[in-house]
Amino acid sequence: ITLRPEAELRELFAELGIAADTPVIVYCAGGIRSGHTFMVLEALGHTAVRNYVGSWARWSAEEGEIEY
């Protein structure tokens, strides 16, 4: 896996309004891609990031509420 340069990653997250102390919960279809994003944010010093383990697969299997 090759990551973008640190400065570019910081800029991308900043453009999304994600500061080092912004609470973030990452998720995806099964938890693999969100785990990657979780590790990147942690490596950049983000302190309020969490990974929703199981992600969308778990949420839908447990009949979690969905808004459209």
Wavefront OBJ file of the C-alpha trace (Angstrom):
o trace
v 0.000 0.000 0.000
v 1.286 3.425 -0.889
v -0.072 6.425 0.969
v -0.234 9.969 -0.245
v 2.335 12.287 1.320
v 1.551 13.351 4.889
v 0.998 16.998 3.953
v -1.484 15.996 1.260
v -3.404 13.735 3.652
v -3.578 16.504 6.258
v -4.858 18.913 3.614
v -7.524 16.460 2.420
v -8.847 15.899 5.929
v -8.740 19.631 6.681
v -10.792 20.322 3.538
v -13.397 17.931 4.946
v -13.428 19.873 8.211
v -11.654 17.126 10.141
v -9.213 18.580 12.677
v -7.033 16.485 14.999
v -9.692 16.666 17.733
v -12.800 16.289 15.527
v -14.824 13.229 16.567
v -14.844 10.805 13.615
v -16.370 7.338 13.303
v -15.223 5.554 10.161
v -17.125 2.691 8.529
v -17.388 0.905 5.188
v -19.017 -2.274 3.914
v -17.149 -4.706 6.153
v -14.540 -2.839 8.181
v -11.387 -3.321 6.114
v -11.222 0.028 4.311
v -12.449 1.860 7.394
v -9.704 0.164 9.408
v -7.171 1.578 6.981
v -8.635 5.076 7.298
v -8.675 4.696 11.091
v -4.958 3.849 11.122
v -4.109 6.758 8.815
v -5.994 9.241 11.011
v -4.360 7.879 14.156
v -0.918 8.081 12.533
v -1.634 11.736 11.734
v -2.334 12.378 15.418
v -6.125 12.405 15.425
v -7.314 11.687 18.951
v -11.080 11.239 18.563
v -11.271 8.656 15.781
v -13.103 5.339 16.125
v -13.688 2.435 13.732
v -17.187 0.923 13.692
v -16.160 -2.734 13.771
v -18.231 -4.801 11.353
v -19.344 -1.646 9.571
v -22.334 -1.775 7.228
v -22.511 -5.585 7.190
v -22.942 -5.724 10.967
v -25.334 -2.752 11.088
v -27.660 -4.272 8.488
v -27.428 -7.790 9.978
v -28.514 -6.375 13.341
v -31.344 -4.492 11.606
v -29.964 -1.061 12.468
v -32.098 1.931 11.595
v -31.524 3.372 8.116
v -32.508 6.836 6.896
v -32.772 7.673 3.215
l 1 2 3 4 5 6 7 8 9 10 11 12 13 14 15 16 17 18 19 20 21 22 23 24 25 26 27 28 29 30 31 32 33 34 35 36 37 38 39 40 41 42 43 44 45 46 47 48 49 50 51 52 53 54 55 56 57 58 59 60 61 62 63 64 65 66 67 68
